[in-house]
Amino acid sequence: MTEHHGSSHAPGEKQGWADQPWFRTLFLSVLVIACIAAAALSFIPEFQKEHPHFTSENAPFQTEEFPGFFALYGFIMFSLIVLVGQHLRKLVARKETYYDERE
């Protein structure tokens, strides 16, 4: 198998606009800013909406009433899924020469 060093293009092949390092940096920066802004808006009372299923009397835990709780909870759970997935890959991954050995 060939080694990949951050690019899926063959040597000499022109990269697309989405493969450019400046685009990756810009895209990640915009995404982080949008996430921070969405989480920050949850602290402003004008952007807090009452939902019939997420009211104080229906919340099983007091932490659910904290502004930004669901954004923080979602981020933590997503991070844990990624971290567990990295270790799970070690258990189920095949050797890189798996298909070559069968021929």
N, CA, C and O atoms as CSV, one atom per row, in Angstrom:
chain,resi,resn,atom,element,x,y,z
A,1,MET,N,N,0.835,-1.186,0.000
A,1,MET,CA,C,0.000,0.000,0.000
A,1,MET,C,C,0.881,1.252,0.000
A,1,MET,O,O,2.029,1.219,0.445
A,2,THR,N,N,0.352,2.295,-0.480
A,2,THR,CA,C,1.105,3.538,-0.525
A,2,THR,C,C,0.892,4.324,0.760
A,2,THR,O,O,-0.142,4.212,1.419
A,3,GLU,N,N,1.881,5.106,1.090
A,3,GLU,CA,C,1.789,5.967,2.271
A,3,GLU,C,C,1.040,7.244,1.910
A,3,GLU,O,O,1.283,7.829,0.854
A,4,HIS,N,N,0.143,7.673,2.768
A,4,HIS,CA,C,-0.584,8.924,2.577
A,4,HIS,C,C,-0.037,9.954,3.554
A,4,HIS,O,O,0.038,9.706,4.758
A,5,HIS,N,N,0.335,11.086,3.036
A,5,HIS,CA,C,0.868,12.152,3.874
A,5,HIS,C,C,-0.042,13.363,3.819
A,5,HIS,O,O,0.385,14.444,3.413
A,6,GLY,N,N,-1.296,13.192,4.226
A,6,GLY,CA,C,-2.224,14.308,4.293
A,6,GLY,C,C,-2.879,14.663,2.977
A,6,GLY,O,O,-3.646,15.625,2.921
A,7,SER,N,N,-2.609,13.930,1.924
A,7,SER,CA,C,-3.199,14.239,0.629
A,7,SER,C,C,-3.642,12.945,-0.040
A,7,SER,O,O,-2.954,11.927,0.043
A,8,SER,N,N,-4.785,12.989,-0.700
A,8,SER,CA,C,-5.277,11.806,-1.396
A,8,SER,C,C,-5.007,11.895,-2.899
A,8,SER,O,O,-5.527,11.090,-3.672
A,9,HIS,N,N,-4.207,12.856,-3.308
A,9,HIS,CA,C,-3.911,13.049,-4.726
A,9,HIS,C,C,-2.582,12.396,-5.087
A,9,HIS,O,O,-1.669,12.307,-4.266
A,10,ALA,N,N,-2.497,11.947,-6.320
A,10,ALA,CA,C,-1.250,11.389,-6.819
A,10,ALA,C,C,-0.246,12.528,-7.008
A,10,ALA,O,O,-0.638,13.677,-7.213
A,11,PRO,N,N,1.039,12.210,-6.938
A,11,PRO,CA,C,2.045,13.262,-7.156
A,11,PRO,C,C,1.870,13.911,-8.526
A,11,PRO,O,O,1.718,13.221,-9.535
A,12,GLY,N,N,1.891,15.212,-8.554
A,12,GLY,CA,C,1.738,15.959,-9.789
A,12,GLY,C,C,0.296,16.274,-10.145
A,12,GLY,O,O,0.047,17.085,-11.037
A,13,GLU,N,N,-0.658,15.649,-9.466
A,13,GLU,CA,C,-2.071,15.915,-9.730
A,13,GLU,C,C,-2.483,17.213,-9.038
A,13,GLU,O,O,-2.095,17.472,-7.899
A,14,LYS,N,N,-3.266,18.014,-9.733
A,14,LYS,CA,C,-3.683,19.306,-9.188
A,14,LYS,C,C,-4.717,19.105,-8.074
A,14,LYS,O,O,-5.654,18.317,-8.206
A,15,GLN,N,N,-4.522,19.832,-6.988
A,15,GLN,CA,C,-5.460,19.767,-5.872
A,15,GLN,C,C,-6.636,20.683,-6.130
A,15,GLN,O,O,-6.503,21.710,-6.795
A,16,GLY,N,N,-7.791,20.304,-5.600
A,16,GLY,CA,C,-8.976,21.142,-5.695
A,16,GLY,C,C,-8.940,22.256,-4.659
A,16,GLY,O,O,-8.063,22.284,-3.796
A,17,TRP,N,N,-9.893,23.167,-4.749
A,17,TRP,CA,C,-9.921,24.311,-3.833
A,17,TRP,C,C,-10.164,23.880,-2.395
A,17,TRP,O,O,-9.695,24.546,-1.472
A,18,ALA,N,N,-10.887,22.783,-2.180
A,18,ALA,CA,C,-11.161,22.342,-0.811
A,18,ALA,C,C,-9.962,21.644,-0.184
A,18,ALA,O,O,-9.941,21.421,1.027
A,19,ASP,N,N,-8.967,21.296,-0.990
A,19,ASP,CA,C,-7.772,20.641,-0.469
A,19,ASP,C,C,-6.671,21.627,-0.097
A,19,ASP,O,O,-5.643,21.233,0.453
A,20,GLN,N,N,-6.877,22.879,-0.388
A,20,GLN,CA,C,-5.870,23.889,-0.093
A,20,GLN,C,C,-5.801,24.140,1.419
A,20,GLN,O,O,-6.841,24.206,2.076
A,21,PRO,N,N,-4.599,24.280,1.976
A,21,PRO,CA,C,-4.464,24.510,3.425
A,21,PRO,C,C,-5.194,25.768,3.902
A,21,PRO,O,O,-5.728,25.773,5.011
A,22,TRP,N,N,-5.231,26.813,3.111
A,22,TRP,CA,C,-5.901,28.048,3.526
A,22,TRP,C,C,-7.402,27.822,3.673
A,22,TRP,O,O,-8.040,28.393,4.558
A,23,PHE,N,N,-7.964,26.980,2.794
A,23,PHE,CA,C,-9.396,26.716,2.875
A,23,PHE,C,C,-9.732,25.898,4.119
A,23,PHE,O,O,-10.723,26.163,4.800
A,24,ARG,N,N,-8.906,24.912,4.403
A,24,ARG,CA,C,-9.131,24.102,5.601
A,24,ARG,C,C,-9.085,24.967,6.857
A,24,ARG,O,O,-9.924,24.827,7.747
A,25,THR,N,N,-8.107,25.854,6.925
A,25,THR,CA,C,-7.984,26.747,8.081
A,25,THR,C,C,-9.186,27.677,8.176
A,25,THR,O,O,-9.741,27.864,9.259
A,26,LEU,N,N,-9.589,28.258,7.058
A,26,LEU,CA,C,-10.737,29.156,7.039
A,26,LEU,C,C,-12.012,28.423,7.425
A,26,LEU,O,O,-12.794,28.933,8.227
A,27,PHE,N,N,-12.236,27.247,6.876
A,27,PHE,CA,C,-13.442,26.473,7.165
A,27,PHE,C,C,-13.513,26.099,8.644
A,27,PHE,O,O,-14.566,26.231,9.268
A,28,LEU,N,N,-12.402,25.636,9.203
A,28,LEU,CA,C,-12.381,25.272,10.617
A,28,LEU,C,C,-12.594,26.496,11.498
A,28,LEU,O,O,-13.286,26.412,12.513
A,29,SER,N,N,-12.010,27.630,11.124
A,29,SER,CA,C,-12.184,28.856,11.903
A,29,SER,C,C,-13.644,29.315,11.902
A,29,SER,O,O,-14.180,29.689,12.945
A,30,VAL,N,N,-14.281,29.287,10.738
A,30,VAL,CA,C,-15.689,29.686,10.649
A,30,VAL,C,C,-16.566,28.731,11.460
A,30,VAL,O,O,-17.497,29.165,12.138
A,31,LEU,N,N,-16.273,27.448,11.392
A,31,LEU,CA,C,-17.040,26.453,12.147
A,31,LEU,C,C,-16.898,26.666,13.653
A,31,LEU,O,O,-17.893,26.611,14.376
A,32,VAL,N,N,-15.690,26.906,14.130
A,32,VAL,CA,C,-15.471,27.141,15.560
A,32,VAL,C,C,-16.167,28.414,16.008
A,32,VAL,O,O,-16.785,28.434,17.072
A,33,ILE,N,N,-16.081,29.470,15.224
A,33,ILE,CA,C,-16.737,30.734,15.575
A,33,ILE,C,C,-18.252,30.551,15.618
A,33,ILE,O,O,-18.907,31.074,16.520
A,34,ALA,N,N,-18.813,29.823,14.666
A,34,ALA,CA,C,-20.260,29.579,14.644
A,34,ALA,C,C,-20.704,28.770,15.861
A,34,ALA,O,O,-21.750,29.055,16.444
A,35,CYS,N,N,-19.925,27.774,16.246
A,35,CYS,CA,C,-20.263,26.974,17.429
A,35,CYS,C,C,-20.190,27.799,18.706
A,35,CYS,O,O,-21.067,27.697,19.564
A,36,ILE,N,N,-19.169,28.599,18.833
A,36,ILE,CA,C,-19.038,29.458,20.015
A,36,ILE,C,C,-20.181,30.467,20.059
A,36,ILE,O,O,-20.742,30.715,21.126
A,37,ALA,N,N,-20.530,31.048,18.922
A,37,ALA,CA,C,-21.631,32.016,18.884
A,37,ALA,C,C,-22.959,31.361,19.247
A,37,ALA,O,O,-23.754,31.946,19.983
A,38,ALA,N,N,-23.208,30.152,18.740
A,38,ALA,CA,C,-24.456,29.454,19.058
A,38,ALA,C,C,-24.536,29.126,20.544
A,38,ALA,O,O,-25.599,29.260,21.151
A,39,ALA,N,N,-23.430,28.699,21.130
A,39,ALA,CA,C,-23.418,28.401,22.563
A,39,ALA,C,C,-23.575,29.681,23.382
A,39,ALA,O,O,-24.260,29.679,24.405
A,40,ALA,N,N,-22.947,30.774,22.939
A,40,ALA,CA,C,-23.040,32.037,23.676
A,40,ALA,C,C,-24.456,32.605,23.635
A,40,ALA,O,O,-24.906,33.219,24.602
A,41,LEU,N,N,-25.155,32.406,22.528
A,41,LEU,CA,C,-26.528,32.913,22.414
A,41,LEU,C,C,-27.474,32.231,23.398
A,41,LEU,O,O,-28.513,32.793,23.744
A,42,SER,N,N,-27.128,31.034,23.850
A,42,SER,CA,C,-28.006,30.345,24.794
A,42,SER,C,C,-27.999,31.015,26.167
A,42,SER,O,O,-28.859,30.713,26.994
A,43,PHE,N,N,-27.061,31.906,26.427
A,43,PHE,CA,C,-27.018,32.629,27.707
A,43,PHE,C,C,-27.864,33.907,27.663
A,43,PHE,O,O,-28.143,34.490,28.711
A,44,ILE,N,N,-28.267,34.343,26.490
A,44,ILE,CA,C,-29.051,35.564,26.351
A,44,ILE,C,C,-30.535,35.206,26.464
A,44,ILE,O,O,-31.024,34.368,25.707
A,45,PRO,N,N,-31.247,35.827,27.390
A,45,PRO,CA,C,-32.649,35.454,27.623
A,45,PRO,C,C,-33.546,35.569,26.390
A,45,PRO,O,O,-34.491,34.792,26.256
A,46,GLU,N,N,-33.281,36.508,25.494
A,46,GLU,CA,C,-34.127,36.653,24.310
A,46,GLU,C,C,-34.058,35.439,23.390
A,46,GLU,O,O,-34.978,35.205,22.606
A,47,PHE,N,N,-32.983,34.670,23.477
A,47,PHE,CA,C,-32.812,33.503,22.619
A,47,PHE,C,C,-33.176,32.202,23.329
A,47,PHE,O,O,-33.060,31.125,22.744
A,48,GLN,N,N,-33.611,32.291,24.568
A,48,GLN,CA,C,-34.011,31.099,25.299
A,48,GLN,C,C,-35.505,30.891,25.120
A,48,GLN,O,O,-36.307,31.766,25.443
A,49,LYS,N,N,-35.869,29.733,24.607
A,49,LYS,CA,C,-37.277,29.423,24.390
A,49,LYS,C,C,-37.692,28.322,25.352
A,49,LYS,O,O,-36.929,27.395,25.623
A,50,GLU,N,N,-38.900,28.437,25.860
A,50,GLU,CA,C,-39.444,27.383,26.701
A,50,GLU,C,C,-39.984,26.277,25.818
A,50,GLU,O,O,-40.738,26.533,24.879
A,51,HIS,N,N,-39.608,25.086,26.111
A,51,HIS,CA,C,-40.085,23.925,25.375
A,51,HIS,C,C,-40.877,23.061,26.349
A,51,HIS,O,O,-40.452,22.883,27.490
A,52,PRO,N,N,-42.015,22.521,25.926
A,52,PRO,CA,C,-42.847,21.779,26.876
A,52,PRO,C,C,-42.150,20.566,27.497
A,52,PRO,O,O,-42.500,20.162,28.605
A,53,HIS,N,N,-41.184,19.986,26.814
A,53,HIS,CA,C,-40.506,18.806,27.350
A,53,HIS,C,C,-39.262,19.157,28.150
A,53,HIS,O,O,-38.737,18.306,28.868
A,54,PHE,N,N,-38.784,20.377,28.046
A,54,PHE,CA,C,-37.561,20.770,28.736
A,54,PHE,C,C,-37.824,21.889,29.730
A,54,PHE,O,O,-37.073,22.864,29.767
A,55,THR,N,N,-38.848,21.776,30.519
A,55,THR,CA,C,-39.160,22.780,31.533
A,55,THR,C,C,-38.583,22.347,32.864
A,55,THR,O,O,-38.129,21.212,33.013
A,56,SER,N,N,-38.600,23.242,33.825
A,56,SER,CA,C,-38.020,22.969,35.135
A,56,SER,C,C,-38.694,21.789,35.823
A,56,SER,O,O,-38.022,20.981,36.466
A,57,GLU,N,N,-40.007,21.682,35.696
A,57,GLU,CA,C,-40.690,20.587,36.391
A,57,GLU,C,C,-40.485,19.239,35.706
A,57,GLU,O,O,-40.653,18.199,36.342
A,58,ASN,N,N,-40.124,19.235,34.415
A,58,ASN,CA,C,-39.890,17.981,33.700
A,58,ASN,C,C,-38.426,17.565,33.684
A,58,ASN,O,O,-38.122,16.426,33.331
A,59,ALA,N,N,-37.525,18.442,34.051
A,59,ALA,CA,C,-36.100,18.141,33.995
A,59,ALA,C,C,-35.722,17.199,35.143
A,59,ALA,O,O,-35.927,17.536,36.310
A,60,PRO,N,N,-35.174,16.028,34.823
A,60,PRO,CA,C,-34.802,15.106,35.897
A,60,PRO,C,C,-33.584,15.582,36.687
A,60,PRO,O,O,-33.396,15.178,37.834
A,61,PHE,N,N,-32.765,16.428,36.090
A,61,PHE,CA,C,-31.582,16.943,36.762
A,61,PHE,C,C,-31.577,18.463,36.684
A,61,PHE,O,O,-32.022,19.039,35.691
A,62,GLN,N,N,-31.081,19.101,37.712
A,62,GLN,CA,C,-31.012,20.568,37.745
A,62,GLN,C,C,-30.047,21.107,36.688
A,62,GLN,O,O,-30.199,22.245,36.243
A,63,THR,N,N,-29.066,20.315,36.283
A,63,THR,CA,C,-28.072,20.795,35.312
A,63,THR,C,C,-28.686,21.104,33.960
A,63,THR,O,O,-28.127,21.891,33.196
A,64,GLU,N,N,-29.833,20.496,33.646
A,64,GLU,CA,C,-30.468,20.738,32.351
A,64,GLU,C,C,-31.017,22.145,32.232
A,64,GLU,O,O,-31.298,22.603,31.124
A,65,GLU,N,N,-31.175,22.842,33.346
A,65,GLU,CA,C,-31.670,24.214,33.314
A,65,GLU,C,C,-30.563,25.211,33.041
A,65,GLU,O,O,-30.842,26.382,32.779
A,66,PHE,N,N,-29.316,24.778,33.095
A,66,PHE,CA,C,-28.168,25.646,32.869
A,66,PHE,C,C,-28.108,26.056,31.401
A,66,PHE,O,O,-28.167,25.191,30.528
A,67,PRO,N,N,-27.992,27.357,31.102
A,67,PRO,CA,C,-27.886,27.780,29.697
A,67,PRO,C,C,-26.628,27.198,29.052
A,67,PRO,O,O,-25.540,27.255,29.625
A,68,GLY,N,N,-26.786,26.656,27.891
A,68,GLY,CA,C,-25.657,26.060,27.184
A,68,GLY,C,C,-25.395,24.623,27.566
A,68,GLY,O,O,-24.422,24.031,27.099
A,69,PHE,N,N,-26.243,24.043,28.410
A,69,PHE,CA,C,-26.031,22.661,28.853
A,69,PHE,C,C,-26.031,21.694,27.682
A,69,PHE,O,O,-25.149,20.840,27.586
A,70,PHE,N,N,-27.005,21.813,26.792
A,70,PHE,CA,C,-27.118,20.857,25.701
A,70,PHE,C,C,-25.985,21.015,24.688
A,70,PHE,O,O,-25.567,20.032,24.077
A,71,ALA,N,N,-25.489,22.222,24.503
A,71,ALA,CA,C,-24.332,22.428,23.624
A,71,ALA,C,C,-23.086,21.783,24.230
A,71,ALA,O,O,-22.324,21.119,23.528
A,72,LEU,N,N,-22.885,21.976,25.511
A,72,LEU,CA,C,-21.738,21.393,26.198
A,72,LEU,C,C,-21.850,19.868,26.249
A,72,LEU,O,O,-20.874,19.160,26.001
A,73,TYR,N,N,-23.029,19.377,26.567
A,73,TYR,CA,C,-23.254,17.935,26.632
A,73,TYR,C,C,-23.016,17.291,25.259
A,73,TYR,O,O,-22.375,16.244,25.172
A,74,GLY,N,N,-23.520,17.904,24.202
A,74,GLY,CA,C,-23.317,17.381,22.858
A,74,GLY,C,C,-21.851,17.359,22.465
A,74,GLY,O,O,-21.383,16.396,21.857
A,75,PHE,N,N,-21.118,18.423,22.812
A,75,PHE,CA,C,-19.693,18.474,22.487
A,75,PHE,C,C,-18.919,17.391,23.223
A,75,PHE,O,O,-18.071,16.722,22.633
A,76,ILE,N,N,-19.206,17.215,24.506
A,76,ILE,CA,C,-18.501,16.207,25.300
A,76,ILE,C,C,-18.803,14.798,24.775
A,76,ILE,O,O,-17.895,13.980,24.632
A,77,MET,N,N,-20.077,14.521,24.491
A,77,MET,CA,C,-20.436,13.189,23.995
A,77,MET,C,C,-19.828,12.919,22.620
A,77,MET,O,O,-19.372,11.805,22.360
A,78,PHE,N,N,-19.813,13.915,21.738
A,78,PHE,CA,C,-19.198,13.743,20.427
A,78,PHE,C,C,-17.704,13.464,20.574
A,78,PHE,O,O,-17.162,12.595,19.891
A,79,SER,N,N,-17.042,14.200,21.462
A,79,SER,CA,C,-15.611,13.987,21.696
A,79,SER,C,C,-15.347,12.580,22.215
A,79,SER,O,O,-14.391,11.933,21.790
A,80,LEU,N,N,-16.186,12.101,23.133
A,80,LEU,CA,C,-16.014,10.747,23.654
A,80,LEU,C,C,-16.221,9.691,22.572
A,80,LEU,O,O,-15.508,8.688,22.538
A,81,ILE,N,N,-17.187,9.911,21.695
A,81,ILE,CA,C,-17.419,8.955,20.614
A,81,ILE,C,C,-16.190,8.874,19.705
A,81,ILE,O,O,-15.797,7.785,19.288
A,82,VAL,N,N,-15.591,10.008,19.401
A,82,VAL,CA,C,-14.398,10.020,18.553
A,82,VAL,C,C,-13.237,9.315,19.244
A,82,VAL,O,O,-12.537,8.517,18.620
A,83,LEU,N,N,-13.029,9.603,20.526
A,83,LEU,CA,C,-11.929,8.977,21.262
A,83,LEU,C,C,-12.124,7.469,21.392
A,83,LEU,O,O,-11.169,6.710,21.227
A,84,VAL,N,N,-13.335,7.027,21.683
A,84,VAL,CA,C,-13.608,5.592,21.783
A,84,VAL,C,C,-13.439,4.937,20.412
A,84,VAL,O,O,-12.928,3.821,20.318
A,85,GLY,N,N,-13.863,5.619,19.360
A,85,GLY,CA,C,-13.723,5.085,18.013
A,85,GLY,C,C,-12.270,4.870,17.616
A,85,GLY,O,O,-11.958,3.914,16.906
A,86,GLN,N,N,-11.389,5.737,18.061
A,86,GLN,CA,C,-9.970,5.575,17.750
A,86,GLN,C,C,-9.421,4.304,18.377
A,86,GLN,O,O,-8.637,3.591,17.751
A,87,HIS,N,N,-9.825,4.019,19.599
A,87,HIS,CA,C,-9.344,2.811,20.269
A,87,HIS,C,C,-10.059,1.561,19.748
A,87,HIS,O,O,-9.464,0.485,19.686
A,88,LEU,N,N,-11.319,1.701,19.377
A,88,LEU,CA,C,-12.054,0.578,18.818
A,88,LEU,C,C,-11.451,0.145,17.487
A,88,LEU,O,O,-11.457,-1.040,17.153
A,89,ARG,N,N,-10.936,1.097,16.737
A,89,ARG,CA,C,-10.307,0.786,15.456
A,89,ARG,C,C,-9.127,-0.161,15.648
A,89,ARG,O,O,-8.881,-1.016,14.797
A,90,LYS,N,N,-8.403,-0.024,16.741
A,90,LYS,CA,C,-7.261,-0.905,17.006
A,90,LYS,C,C,-7.714,-2.350,17.185
A,90,LYS,O,O,-6.980,-3.282,16.855
A,91,LEU,N,N,-8.910,-2.533,17.703
A,91,LEU,CA,C,-9.421,-3.887,17.923
A,91,LEU,C,C,-9.928,-4.552,16.651
A,91,LEU,O,O,-9.764,-5.761,16.482
A,92,VAL,N,N,-10.538,-3.789,15.757
A,92,VAL,CA,C,-11.185,-4.383,14.582
A,92,VAL,C,C,-10.428,-4.153,13.290
A,92,VAL,O,O,-10.861,-4.651,12.251
A,93,ALA,N,N,-9.338,-3.435,13.298
A,93,ALA,CA,C,-8.604,-3.118,12.071
A,93,ALA,C,C,-7.860,-4.338,11.544
A,93,ALA,O,O,-7.396,-5.178,12.315
A,94,ARG,N,N,-7.755,-4.421,10.255
A,94,ARG,CA,C,-6.977,-5.467,9.593
A,94,ARG,C,C,-5.620,-4.898,9.214
A,94,ARG,O,O,-5.441,-3.682,9.141
A,95,LYS,N,N,-4.674,-5.782,8.978
A,95,LYS,CA,C,-3.365,-5.336,8.531
A,95,LYS,C,C,-3.509,-4.705,7.152
A,95,LYS,O,O,-4.432,-5.034,6.407
A,96,GLU,N,N,-2.605,-3.807,6.817
A,96,GLU,CA,C,-2.665,-3.150,5.506
A,96,GLU,C,C,-2.468,-4.133,4.369
A,96,GLU,O,O,-2.900,-3.862,3.248
A,97,THR,N,N,-1.836,-5.256,4.620
A,97,THR,CA,C,-1.573,-6.255,3.576
A,97,THR,C,C,-2.637,-7.347,3.568
A,97,THR,O,O,-2.425,-8.395,2.958
A,98,TYR,N,N,-3.767,-7.133,4.223
A,98,TYR,CA,C,-4.811,-8.156,4.346
A,98,TYR,C,C,-5.303,-8.645,2.984
A,98,TYR,O,O,-5.407,-9.852,2.765
A,99,TYR,N,N,-5.602,-7.737,2.080
A,99,TYR,CA,C,-6.121,-8.150,0.782
A,99,TYR,C,C,-5.015,-8.680,-0.129
A,99,TYR,O,O,-5.279,-9.500,-1.008
A,100,ASP,N,N,-3.801,-8.227,0.071
A,100,ASP,CA,C,-2.686,-8.719,-0.744
A,100,ASP,C,C,-2.360,-10.175,-0.409
A,100,ASP,O,O,-1.944,-10.926,-1.291
A,101,GLU,N,N,-2.541,-10.585,0.846
A,101,GLU,CA,C,-2.228,-11.937,1.267
A,101,GLU,C,C,-3.162,-12.962,0.635
A,101,GLU,O,O,-2.770,-14.114,0.446
A,102,ARG,N,N,-4.370,-12.571,0.309
A,102,ARG,CA,C,-5.343,-13.510,-0.231
A,102,ARG,C,C,-5.099,-13.822,-1.698
A,102,ARG,O,O,-5.658,-14.790,-2.212
A,103,GLU,N,N,-4.306,-13.056,-2.369
A,103,GLU,CA,C,-4.091,-13.265,-3.811
A,103,GLU,C,C,-3.003,-14.282,-4.065
A,103,GLU,O,O,-2.692,-14.579,-5.219
